[in-house]
């Protein structure tokens, strides 16, 4: 999805929109492990806009964790360009209504040392798992959103809480030949395009070490109990 003409990743293979966050934010996290030069160029371009970040995914990068927000979302365009960003500047969204908010807030509270709050949000998200996907109040284009399921698995691995019940091979059928992961599920079948946000969420869920820049210590990311993380990192 990376385009060297402006050092940014586009949203999906046939998309023209480029999102400062979440897409540039999560792309530079993952790309640091495979191409640090592209990762640094993407992050530098993202910062160059000097726009305040308010986003729940921000907690996944220690540098931007202070920009974590679970407020209601407004999608904003930068001038008349094809660059957009999701501004979570509204009233706080509930862990009891939205799976992605529940799991990302749980992760954030875990990092902040609020273990009781983290467990409460995790349990709220876990309750939305119906054996097929996360059934919450926020479905837009499909019956289930794949990235919300990935958030659940990621939160489970980071905090070492009891398993949600997501099968180990759950995401296999949603990855396509272009490497990306399809965004939605309808009737048990993949639906939609393969975008940066969903693909990153699945990658991070399968291997939480992606959240740590190369050559950094993993201990702040994963549960302090090594038995809970056994087999999580491939």
C-alpha positions as CSV (number, residue, x, y, z in Angstrom):
1,X,0.0,0.0,0.0
2,X,3.0,2.3,0.3
3,X,3.5,4.9,-2.4
4,X,6.9,6.5,-2.7
5,X,5.5,9.6,-4.3
6,X,4.3,11.0,-1.0
7,X,5.7,8.5,1.6
8,X,2.3,7.3,2.7
9,X,0.2,4.1,2.6
10,X,-3.2,4.2,0.9
11,X,-6.2,2.6,2.5
12,X,-6.6,-0.4,0.2
13,X,-5.4,-1.6,-3.2
14,X,-7.9,0.4,-5.2
15,X,-8.3,3.3,-2.8
16,X,-7.1,6.9,-3.2
17,X,-7.7,8.0,0.4
18,X,-4.8,8.0,2.8
19,X,-5.5,8.1,6.5
20,X,-3.1,9.7,8.9
21,X,-4.6,7.6,11.6
22,X,-5.2,4.9,11.8
23,X,-3.4,3.8,8.7
24,X,-0.1,5.7,8.7
25,X,0.1,5.1,12.5
26,X,-0.2,1.3,12.3
27,X,1.8,1.0,9.1
28,X,4.9,2.5,10.5
29,X,4.7,0.2,13.5
30,X,4.7,-2.9,11.3
31,X,7.1,-1.6,8.6
32,X,9.8,-1.0,11.2
33,X,10.3,-4.8,11.2
34,X,10.6,-5.2,7.5
35,X,11.8,-1.9,6.0
36,X,12.9,0.8,8.6
37,X,13.5,3.3,5.8
38,X,9.9,3.2,4.6
39,X,8.7,3.1,8.2
40,X,10.6,6.2,9.1
41,X,9.5,8.1,5.9
42,X,5.9,7.2,6.7
43,X,6.1,8.3,10.3
44,X,7.9,11.5,9.4
45,X,5.2,12.4,6.8
46,X,2.4,11.6,9.3
47,X,4.0,14.0,11.8
48,X,4.5,16.7,9.3
49,X,0.8,17.5,9.2
50,X,1.0,18.7,12.9
51,X,-2.6,17.6,13.6
52,X,-3.5,16.5,17.1
53,X,-4.0,12.8,17.2
54,X,-7.0,11.4,19.2
55,X,-7.3,7.7,18.4
56,X,-7.8,4.4,20.3
57,X,-5.1,2.7,18.2
58,X,-2.5,5.1,19.5
59,X,-2.0,3.0,22.6
60,X,-0.4,0.3,20.5
61,X,2.7,2.6,20.0
62,X,4.4,3.7,23.1
63,X,5.4,7.0,21.5
64,X,1.8,8.0,20.8
65,X,0.1,6.4,23.8
66,X,-0.7,9.8,25.3
67,X,-2.9,10.4,22.3
68,X,-5.2,7.5,23.2
69,X,-8.9,8.5,23.0
70,X,-12.1,6.5,22.8
71,X,-14.4,9.5,22.0
72,X,-17.0,9.4,19.3
73,X,-15.4,9.7,15.8
74,X,-15.5,12.5,13.2
75,X,-13.8,11.8,9.9
76,X,-11.9,14.9,8.8
77,X,-10.3,15.8,5.5
78,X,-7.1,17.7,5.2
79,X,-8.0,20.6,3.0
80,X,-9.1,19.3,-0.4
81,X,-6.5,16.6,-0.5
82,X,-7.0,12.8,-0.4
83,X,-5.6,12.7,3.2
84,X,-8.0,12.1,6.0
85,X,-8.0,11.2,9.7
86,X,-10.3,9.8,12.2
87,X,-10.7,12.2,15.1
88,X,-12.0,10.6,18.3
89,X,-13.0,13.9,19.9
90,X,-16.6,13.2,20.9
91,X,-18.2,11.8,24.0
92,X,-16.5,8.6,25.4
93,X,-17.7,5.4,23.7
94,X,-18.7,2.5,25.9
95,X,-16.8,-0.8,26.3
96,X,-20.2,-2.4,26.6
97,X,-21.3,-1.4,23.1
98,X,-18.2,-1.6,20.8
99,X,-15.8,-4.5,20.7
100,X,-12.9,-2.6,19.3
101,X,-13.3,0.1,22.0
102,X,-13.6,-2.5,24.7
103,X,-10.4,-4.3,23.7
104,X,-8.2,-1.3,22.9
105,X,-9.3,0.4,26.1
106,X,-8.5,-2.8,28.0
107,X,-5.0,-2.8,26.5
108,X,-4.6,0.9,27.3
109,X,-5.7,0.5,30.9
110,X,-3.4,-2.5,31.2
111,X,-0.5,-0.3,30.2
112,X,-1.6,2.4,32.6
113,X,-1.6,-0.1,35.5
114,X,-5.4,-0.2,35.9
115,X,-5.8,-4.0,35.9
116,X,-9.4,-3.9,37.3
117,X,-10.5,-1.5,34.6
118,X,-8.7,-3.5,31.9
119,X,-10.4,-6.7,33.0
120,X,-13.8,-5.0,33.0
121,X,-13.4,-3.8,29.4
122,X,-11.9,-7.1,28.3
123,X,-14.8,-9.0,29.7
124,X,-17.3,-6.6,28.0
125,X,-15.6,-7.3,24.7
126,X,-15.4,-11.0,25.3
127,X,-19.2,-11.2,25.9
128,X,-19.7,-10.0,22.3
129,X,-18.0,-13.1,20.9
130,X,-20.8,-15.3,19.6
131,X,-18.7,-18.1,18.2
132,X,-18.5,-16.5,14.7
133,X,-17.5,-12.9,15.4
134,X,-17.9,-9.9,17.7
135,X,-21.5,-8.9,17.7
136,X,-21.6,-5.3,18.8
137,X,-23.5,-2.1,18.1
138,X,-21.1,-0.8,15.5
139,X,-21.3,-3.0,12.4
140,X,-21.4,-0.9,9.2
141,X,-20.7,-2.9,6.1
142,X,-20.8,-6.5,7.2
143,X,-22.2,-8.9,9.8
144,X,-18.9,-9.0,11.6
145,X,-15.7,-6.8,11.3
146,X,-12.5,-8.9,11.2
147,X,-10.4,-6.3,12.9
148,X,-12.5,-6.3,16.0
149,X,-12.0,-10.1,16.4
150,X,-8.3,-9.5,16.0
151,X,-8.4,-6.9,18.7
152,X,-9.9,-9.5,21.0
153,X,-7.1,-12.0,20.4
154,X,-4.5,-9.3,20.8
155,X,-5.9,-8.1,24.1
156,X,-6.1,-11.7,25.3
157,X,-2.4,-12.3,24.5
158,X,-1.1,-9.0,25.9
159,X,-2.9,-9.3,29.2
160,X,-3.0,-13.1,29.6
161,X,-6.7,-13.2,30.4
162,X,-8.8,-16.4,29.8
163,X,-9.2,-17.3,26.1
164,X,-12.1,-15.7,24.3
165,X,-12.5,-18.9,22.1
166,X,-11.2,-17.5,18.8
167,X,-9.8,-20.5,16.9
168,X,-6.0,-20.4,16.2
169,X,-6.7,-20.6,12.4
170,X,-9.6,-18.2,12.4
171,X,-8.0,-15.6,10.2
172,X,-6.7,-17.9,7.5
173,X,-9.7,-17.8,5.2
174,X,-9.8,-14.0,5.2
175,X,-6.2,-13.4,3.9
176,X,-6.0,-13.1,0.1
177,X,-3.3,-13.6,-2.5
178,X,-2.3,-9.9,-2.2
179,X,-1.3,-10.6,1.4
180,X,-4.0,-8.3,2.9
181,X,-6.9,-9.4,5.1
182,X,-10.5,-8.8,4.1
183,X,-12.4,-6.4,6.2
184,X,-15.8,-8.0,6.8
185,X,-17.7,-11.2,7.2
186,X,-21.2,-11.9,5.9
187,X,-22.8,-15.3,6.2
188,X,-19.4,-16.7,7.3
189,X,-17.8,-15.5,4.0
190,X,-15.2,-12.8,3.4
191,X,-16.7,-9.5,2.2
192,X,-15.1,-6.3,1.2
193,X,-11.6,-5.2,0.4
194,X,-8.2,-5.8,2.1
195,X,-7.2,-2.6,4.0
196,X,-4.3,-1.5,6.1
197,X,-6.2,-1.3,9.4
198,X,-7.6,-4.8,9.3
199,X,-4.4,-6.4,8.0
200,X,-2.3,-4.7,10.8
201,X,-4.8,-5.8,13.5
202,X,-4.6,-9.4,12.4
203,X,-0.8,-9.3,12.1
204,X,-0.5,-7.8,15.6
205,X,-2.9,-10.4,17.0
206,X,-0.9,-13.3,15.6
207,X,2.4,-11.8,16.7
208,X,2.2,-9.1,19.4
209,X,6.0,-8.6,19.1
210,X,5.2,-6.3,16.2
211,X,4.2,-3.7,18.7
212,X,7.8,-3.4,19.9
213,X,10.4,-1.7,17.6
214,X,13.2,-4.1,16.7
215,X,15.8,-4.8,19.3
216,X,13.6,-3.6,22.2
217,X,12.5,-5.5,25.3
218,X,9.2,-7.4,25.0
219,X,8.4,-7.5,28.7
220,X,6.3,-4.3,28.9
221,X,4.0,-5.6,26.1
222,X,3.2,-9.1,27.2
223,X,1.8,-10.5,30.4
224,X,4.3,-10.9,33.2
225,X,3.4,-14.6,33.4
226,X,5.4,-16.3,30.7
227,X,3.2,-19.4,30.8
228,X,0.3,-17.3,29.6
229,X,2.3,-16.2,26.5
230,X,3.6,-19.6,25.6
231,X,3.1,-20.3,22.0
232,X,1.7,-16.8,21.2
233,X,4.8,-15.6,19.3
234,X,5.5,-17.4,16.1
